[in-house]
Amino acid sequence: MAPDWYLGLACGLGGLTGGYLGARLRPRLPENGLRLLLGLLATGVGALHAVQALG
């Protein structure tokens, strides 16, 4: 089975972007704010997947 290059590239770029933004935002946001932001992002992605699975 051949690798899915677009998915791999998207995951790699997402990881690089998230790592960069996390390192930049860490000193500027309090821990609770960062936890809230990450929780909202995770909830949004989960809701998007649920909507796509139902539709």
FENNORVEN-V382916 format. One record per residue. RES is the residue in one letter. BURIAL is I if it has 24 or more other ideal C-beta (glycine too) atoms within 12 Angstrom, else O. D_FIRST is the distance of its C-alpha to the first C-alpha in Angstrom with 2 decimals. Layout:
res: {RES & RES}
burial: {BURIAL & BURIAL}
d_first: {D_FIRST & D_FIRST}
This chain:
res: {M & A & P & D & W & Y & L & G & L & A & C & G & L & G & G & L & T & G & G & Y & L & G & A & R & L & R & P & R & L & P & E & N & G & L & R & L & L & L & G & L & L & A & T & G & V & G & A & L & H & A & V & Q & A & L & G}
burial: {O & O & O & O & O & O & O & O & O & O & O & O & O & O & O & O & O & O & O & O & O & O & O & O & O & O & O & O & O & O & O & O & O & O & O & O & O & O & O & O & O & O & O & O & O & O & O & O & O & O & O & O & O & O & O}
d_first: {0.00 & 3.80 & 6.58 & 9.15 & 12.01 & 14.71 & 14.30 & 14.28 & 17.26 & 19.03 & 18.81 & 20.02 & 22.82 & 23.78 & 24.12 & 26.19 & 28.31 & 28.90 & 29.86 & 32.20 & 33.81 & 34.18 & 35.94 & 38.15 & 39.09 & 39.68 & 43.19 & 44.20 & 43.27 & 44.73 & 42.37 & 42.97 & 42.14 & 38.85 & 37.96 & 38.94 & 36.87 & 33.72 & 34.44 & 34.92 & 31.68 & 29.75 & 31.69 & 31.05 & 27.28 & 27.41 & 29.72 & 27.55 & 24.55 & 27.00 & 28.42 & 25.12 & 24.14 & 27.55 & 27.67}
